[in-house]
């Protein structure tokens, strides 16, 4: 689920859509960088990097295999 404050930014929503970071899409966490304050995800089409302040506003459901 994408937080309402993110939905208010048309530009950010376009970036998330281009990276297929929309509800219902699956991603795997590849790396979390404290130095760069970012998280790298993969959806099977290559890596995508999000700033941590954006990633923290996206609500995810863990894969049943991980629960």
N, CA, C and O atoms as a Tinker XYZ file with bonds, in Angstrom:
   268  protein
     1  N      0.840000   -1.165000    0.000000    73     2
     2  CA     0.000000    0.000000    0.000000    64     1     3
     3  C      0.892000    1.238000    0.000000    63     2     4     5
     4  O      1.927000    1.266000    0.665000    81     3
     5  N      0.492000    2.239000   -0.735000    73     3     6
     6  CA     1.279000    3.462000   -0.835000    64     5     7
     7  C      0.613000    4.540000    0.003000    63     6     8     9
     8  O     -0.575000    4.816000   -0.162000    81     7
     9  N      1.379000    5.150000    0.904000    73     7    10
    10  CA     0.857000    6.173000    1.798000    64     9    11
    11  C      0.263000    7.363000    1.055000    63    10    12    13
    12  O      0.718000    7.726000   -0.030000    81    11
    13  N     -0.763000    7.963000    1.658000    73    11    14
    14  CA    -1.453000    9.094000    1.031000    64    13    15
    15  C     -0.527000   10.254000    0.715000    63    14    16    17
    16  O     -0.684000   10.906000   -0.318000    81    15
    17  N      0.444000   10.525000    1.596000    73    15    18
    18  CA     1.340000   11.651000    1.340000    64    17    19
    19  C      2.205000   11.409000    0.105000    63    18    20    21
    20  O      2.631000   12.365000   -0.543000    81    19
    21  N      2.471000   10.134000   -0.234000    73    19    22
    22  CA     3.192000    9.846000   -1.471000    64    21    23
    23  C      2.276000   10.000000   -2.680000    63    22    24    25
    24  O      2.707000   10.444000   -3.745000    81    23
    25  N      1.004000    9.629000   -2.507000    73    23    26
    26  CA     0.049000    9.721000   -3.609000    64    25    27
    27  C     -0.179000   11.153000   -4.064000    63    26    28    29
    28  O     -0.584000   11.382000   -5.204000    81    27
    29  N      0.076000   12.119000   -3.192000    73    27    30
    30  CA    -0.118000   13.528000   -3.532000    64    29    31
    31  C      0.930000   14.047000   -4.515000    63    30    32    33
    32  O      0.733000   15.096000   -5.129000    81    31
    33  N      2.040000   13.327000   -4.671000    73    31    34
    34  CA     3.098000   13.753000   -5.583000    64    33    35
    35  C      2.969000   13.011000   -6.913000    63    34    36    37
    36  O      3.276000   11.822000   -7.000000    81    35
    37  N      2.518000   13.711000   -7.932000    73    35    38
    38  CA     2.357000   13.110000   -9.255000    64    37    39
    39  C      3.699000   12.603000   -9.774000    63    38    40    41
    40  O      3.773000   11.515000  -10.345000    81    39
    41  N      4.748000   13.378000   -9.580000    73    39    42
    42  CA     6.073000   12.987000  -10.054000    64    41    43
    43  C      6.554000   11.710000   -9.377000    63    42    44    45
    44  O      7.068000   10.809000  -10.040000    81    43
    45  N      6.387000   11.628000   -8.049000    73    43    46
    46  CA     6.819000   10.440000   -7.322000    64    45    47
    47  C      5.988000    9.225000   -7.725000    63    46    48    49
    48  O      6.535000    8.132000   -7.873000    81    47
    49  N      4.702000    9.392000   -7.901000    73    47    50
    50  CA     3.851000    8.279000   -8.329000    64    49    51
    51  C      4.272000    7.782000   -9.718000    63    50    52    53
    52  O      4.221000    6.582000   -9.988000    81    51
    53  N      4.680000    8.682000  -10.582000    73    51    54
    54  CA     5.154000    8.297000  -11.913000    64    53    55
    55  C      6.438000    7.464000  -11.798000    63    54    56    57
    56  O      6.599000    6.461000  -12.492000    81    55
    57  N      7.343000    7.889000  -10.918000    73    55    58
    58  CA     8.588000    7.142000  -10.705000    64    57    59
    59  C      8.272000    5.751000  -10.167000    63    58    60    61
    60  O      8.826000    4.764000  -10.651000    81    59
    61  N      7.389000    5.659000   -9.175000    73    59    62
    62  CA     7.024000    4.357000   -8.607000    64    61    63
    63  C      6.367000    3.466000   -9.659000    63    62    64    65
    64  O      6.641000    2.267000   -9.713000    81    63
    65  N      5.518000    4.033000  -10.479000    73    63    66
    66  CA     4.860000    3.262000  -11.531000    64    65    67
    67  C      5.879000    2.764000  -12.563000    63    66    68    69
    68  O      5.810000    1.613000  -12.994000    81    67
    69  N      6.812000    3.613000  -12.956000    73    67    70
    70  CA     7.844000    3.213000  -13.915000    64    69    71
    71  C      8.716000    2.080000  -13.376000    63    70    72    73
    72  O      9.215000    1.258000  -14.144000    81    71
    73  N      8.897000    2.039000  -12.057000    73    71    74
    74  CA     9.694000    0.991000  -11.428000    64    73    75
    75  C      8.821000   -0.184000  -10.981000    63    74    76    77
    76  O      9.292000   -1.086000  -10.289000    81    75
    77  N      7.545000   -0.168000  -11.382000    73    75    78
    78  CA     6.564000   -1.207000  -11.056000    64    77    79
    79  C      6.434000   -1.411000   -9.554000    63    78    80    81
    80  O      6.246000   -2.535000   -9.088000    81    79
    81  N      6.534000   -0.327000   -8.799000    73    79    82
    82  CA     6.350000   -0.374000   -7.354000    64    81    83
    83  C      4.937000    0.073000   -7.028000    63    82    84    85
    84  O      4.705000    1.125000   -6.432000    81    83
    85  N      4.006000   -0.766000   -7.442000    73    83    86
    86  CA     2.602000   -0.468000   -7.250000    64    85    87
    87  C      1.984000   -1.618000   -6.457000    63    86    88    89
    88  O      2.530000   -2.721000   -6.440000    81    87
    89  N      0.854000   -1.370000   -5.802000    73    87    90
    90  CA     0.196000   -2.443000   -5.042000    64    89    91
    91  C      0.001000   -3.697000   -5.896000    63    90    92    93
    92  O     -0.427000   -3.626000   -7.048000    81    91
    93  N      0.323000   -4.835000   -5.302000    73    91    94
    94  CA     0.178000   -6.109000   -5.977000    64    93    95
    95  C      1.444000   -6.624000   -6.636000    63    94    96    97
    96  O      1.500000   -7.791000   -7.023000    81    95
    97  N      2.457000   -5.788000   -6.773000    73    95    98
    98  CA     3.717000   -6.210000   -7.384000    64    97    99
    99  C      4.656000   -6.730000   -6.305000    63    98   100   101
   100  O      4.699000   -6.192000   -5.199000    81    99
   101  N      5.406000   -7.774000   -6.627000    73    99   102
   102  CA     6.336000   -8.374000   -5.670000    64   101   103
   103  C      7.747000   -7.850000   -5.900000    63   102   104   105
   104  O      8.185000   -7.689000   -7.039000    81   103
   105  N      8.459000   -7.582000   -4.789000    73   103   106
   106  CA     9.843000   -7.113000   -4.828000    64   105   107
   107  C     10.653000   -7.851000   -3.776000    63   106   108   109
   108  O     10.132000   -8.266000   -2.741000    81   107
   109  N     11.916000   -8.001000   -4.060000    73   107   110
   110  CA    12.858000   -8.599000   -3.116000    64   109   111
   111  C     13.838000   -7.516000   -2.693000    63   110   112   113
   112  O     14.333000   -6.759000   -3.528000    81   111
   113  N     14.116000   -7.441000   -1.397000    73   111   114
   114  CA    15.101000   -6.482000   -0.906000    64   113   115
   115  C     16.496000   -7.030000   -1.223000    63   114   116   117
   116  O     16.851000   -8.134000   -0.809000    81   115
   117  N     17.269000   -6.252000   -1.955000    73   115   118
   118  CA    18.636000   -6.642000   -2.288000    64   117   119
   119  C     19.655000   -6.044000   -1.328000    63   118   120   121
   120  O     20.618000   -6.703000   -0.934000    81   119
   121  N     19.429000   -4.776000   -0.955000    73   119   122
   122  CA    20.417000   -4.078000   -0.128000    64   121   123
   123  C     19.760000   -2.903000    0.577000    63   122   124   125
   124  O     18.859000   -2.254000    0.045000    81   123
   125  N     20.232000   -2.653000    1.776000    73   123   126
   126  CA    19.835000   -1.455000    2.518000    64   125   127
   127  C     21.112000   -0.711000    2.869000    63   126   128   129
   128  O     21.997000   -1.260000    3.525000    81   127
   129  N     21.206000    0.538000    2.432000    73   127   130
   130  CA    22.416000    1.320000    2.661000    64   129   131
   131  C     22.134000    2.429000    3.669000    63   130   132   133
   132  O     21.388000    3.367000    3.391000    81   131
   133  N     22.736000    2.305000    4.827000    73   131   134
   134  CA    22.598000    3.350000    5.842000    64   133   135
   135  C     23.347000    4.610000    5.411000    63   134   136   137
   136  O     22.895000    5.725000    5.666000    81   135
   137  N     24.494000    4.426000    4.757000    73   135   138
   138  CA    25.307000    5.560000    4.320000    64   137   139
   139  C     24.545000    6.401000    3.294000    63   138   140   141
   140  O     24.529000    7.629000    3.379000    81   139
   141  N     23.914000    5.731000    2.323000    73   139   142
   142  CA    23.184000    6.439000    1.262000    64   141   143
   143  C     21.722000    6.683000    1.634000    63   142   144   145
   144  O     20.989000    7.351000    0.904000    81   143
   145  N     21.307000    6.131000    2.785000    73   143   146
   146  CA    19.912000    6.253000    3.219000    64   145   147
   147  C     18.962000    5.810000    2.100000    63   146   148   149
   148  O     18.043000    6.533000    1.715000    81   147
   149  N     19.219000    4.580000    1.585000    73   147   150
   150  CA    18.412000    4.068000    0.484000    64   149   151
   151  C     18.227000    2.563000    0.629000    63   150   152   153
   152  O     18.906000    1.899000    1.412000    81   151
   153  N     17.287000    2.053000   -0.151000    73   151   154
   154  CA    17.035000    0.616000   -0.194000    64   153   155
   155  C     16.969000    0.209000   -1.666000    63   154   156   157
   156  O     16.368000    0.900000   -2.488000    81   155
   157  N     17.600000   -0.929000   -1.981000    73   155   158
   158  CA    17.602000   -1.434000   -3.352000    64   157   159
   159  C     16.688000   -2.657000   -3.406000    63   158   160   161
   160  O     16.832000   -3.597000   -2.625000    81   159
   161  N     15.746000   -2.619000   -4.346000    73   159   162
   162  CA    14.766000   -3.689000   -4.514000    64   161   163
   163  C     14.871000   -4.271000   -5.907000    63   162   164   165
   164  O     15.374000   -3.623000   -6.825000    81   163
   165  N     14.388000   -5.511000   -6.066000    73   163   166
   166  CA    14.342000   -6.132000   -7.393000    64   165   167
   167  C     12.973000   -6.755000   -7.589000    63   166   168   169
   168  O     12.464000   -7.447000   -6.707000    81   167
   169  N     12.376000   -6.506000   -8.753000    73   167   170
   170  CA    11.077000   -7.085000   -9.074000    64   169   171
   171  C     11.194000   -8.121000  -10.192000    63   170   172   173
   172  O     10.183000   -8.509000  -10.778000    81   171
   173  N     12.391000   -8.563000  -10.489000    73   171   174
   174  CA    12.611000   -9.518000  -11.558000    64   173   175
   175  C     13.011000   -8.857000  -12.863000    63   174   176   177
   176  O     13.440000   -9.533000  -13.798000    81   175
   177  N     12.874000   -7.533000  -12.933000    73   175   178
   178  CA    13.258000   -6.782000  -14.136000    64   177   179
   179  C     14.472000   -5.906000  -13.901000    63   178   180   181
   180  O     14.746000   -4.998000  -14.686000    81   179
   181  N     15.201000   -6.167000  -12.832000    73   179   182
   182  CA    16.374000   -5.365000  -12.510000    64   181   183
   183  C     16.166000   -4.566000  -11.233000    63   182   184   185
   184  O     15.039000   -4.428000  -10.757000    81   183
   185  N     17.235000   -4.048000  -10.690000    73   183   186
   186  CA    17.160000   -3.340000   -9.409000    64   185   187
   187  C     16.562000   -1.942000   -9.533000    63   186   188   189
   188  O     16.670000   -1.283000  -10.567000    81   187
   189  N     15.928000   -1.513000   -8.444000    73   187   190
   190  CA    15.396000   -0.158000   -8.294000    64   189   191
   191  C     15.834000    0.357000   -6.934000    63   190   192   193
   192  O     15.823000   -0.383000   -5.950000    81   191
   193  N     16.217000    1.621000   -6.880000    73   191   194
   194  CA    16.685000    2.223000   -5.631000    64   193   195
   195  C     15.681000    3.278000   -5.194000    63   194   196   197
   196  O     15.255000    4.121000   -5.984000    81   195
   197  N     15.311000    3.214000   -3.917000    73   195   198
   198  CA    14.418000    4.213000   -3.330000    64   197   199
   199  C     15.105000    4.881000   -2.155000    63   198   200   201
   200  O     15.803000    4.219000   -1.387000    81   199
   201  N     14.916000    6.186000   -2.005000    73   199   202
   202  CA    15.398000    6.837000   -0.786000    64   201   203
   203  C     14.631000    6.254000    0.401000    63   202   204   205
   204  O     13.453000    5.920000    0.276000    81   203
   205  N     15.280000    6.132000    1.523000    73   203   206
   206  CA    14.666000    5.521000    2.699000    64   205   207
   207  C     13.406000    6.269000    3.139000    63   206   208   209
   208  O     12.445000    5.639000    3.581000    81   207
   209  N     13.392000    7.605000    3.025000    73   207   210
   210  CA    12.216000    8.357000    3.473000    64   209   211
   211  C     10.990000    8.055000    2.610000    63   210   212   213
   212  O      9.860000    8.216000    3.070000    81   211
   213  N     11.197000    7.627000    1.385000    73   211   214
   214  CA    10.087000    7.208000    0.526000    64   213   215
   215  C      9.696000    5.770000    0.861000    63   214   216   217
   216  O      8.512000    5.472000    1.024000    81   215
   217  N     10.679000    4.882000    0.964000    73   215   218
   218  CA    10.421000    3.469000    1.242000    64   217   219
   219  C      9.671000    3.284000    2.560000    63   218   220   221
   220  O      8.854000    2.371000    2.679000    81   219
   221  N      9.933000    4.125000    3.536000    73   219   222
   222  CA     9.273000    4.003000    4.835000    64   221   223
   223  C      7.778000    4.311000    4.766000    63   222   224   225
   224  O      7.036000    3.984000    5.693000    81   223
   225  N      7.337000    4.928000    3.692000    73   223   226
   226  CA     5.921000    5.276000    3.546000    64   225   227
   227  C      5.167000    4.280000    2.666000    63   226   228   229
   228  O      4.007000    4.505000    2.321000    81   227
   229  N      5.830000    3.181000    2.305000    73   227   230
   230  CA     5.201000    2.126000    1.524000    64   229   231
   231  C      4.991000    0.931000    2.451000    63   230   232   233
   232  O      5.938000    0.422000    3.051000    81   231
   233  N      3.751000    0.498000    2.557000    73   231   234
   234  CA     3.398000   -0.603000    3.444000    64   233   235
   235  C      3.466000   -1.892000    2.640000    63   234   236   237
   236  O      2.863000   -1.995000    1.572000    81   235
   237  N      4.203000   -2.877000    3.152000    73   235   238
   238  CA     4.381000   -4.148000    2.441000    64   237   239
   239  C      3.859000   -5.311000    3.267000    63   238   240   241
   240  O      3.762000   -5.241000    4.493000    81   239
   241  N      3.529000   -6.375000    2.564000    73   239   242
   242  CA     3.119000   -7.626000    3.193000    64   241   243
   243  C      4.184000   -8.650000    2.852000    63   242   244   245
   244  O      4.436000   -8.910000    1.675000    81   243
   245  N      4.823000   -9.243000    3.874000    73   243   246
   246  CA     5.870000  -10.233000    3.599000    64   245   247
   247  C      5.306000  -11.459000    2.879000    63   246   248   249
   248  O      4.140000  -11.814000    3.052000    81   247
   249  N      6.137000  -12.086000    2.084000    73   247   250
   250  CA     5.772000  -13.322000    1.410000    64   249   251
   251  C      5.414000  -14.370000    2.464000    63   250   252   253
   252  O      6.079000  -14.454000    3.496000    81   251
   253  N      4.367000  -15.175000    2.218000    73   251   254
   254  CA     4.009000  -16.225000    3.203000    64   253   255
   255  C      5.166000  -17.150000    3.526000    63   254   256   257
   256  O      5.228000  -17.680000    4.635000    81   255
   257  N      6.084000  -17.361000    2.595000    73   255   258
   258  CA     7.235000  -18.226000    2.837000    64   257   259
   259  C      8.168000  -17.636000    3.888000    63   258   260   261
   260  O      8.940000  -18.367000    4.507000    81   259
   261  N      8.106000  -16.316000    4.098000    73   259   262
   262  CA     9.001000  -15.656000    5.040000    64   261   263
   263  C      8.379000  -15.477000    6.420000    63   262   264   265
   264  O      9.077000  -15.128000    7.372000    81   263
   265  N      7.085000  -15.711000    6.538000    73   263   266
   266  CA     6.374000  -15.469000    7.806000    64   265   267
   267  C      6.475000  -16.674000    8.683000    63   266   268
   268  O      5.944000  -16.675000    9.793000    81   267
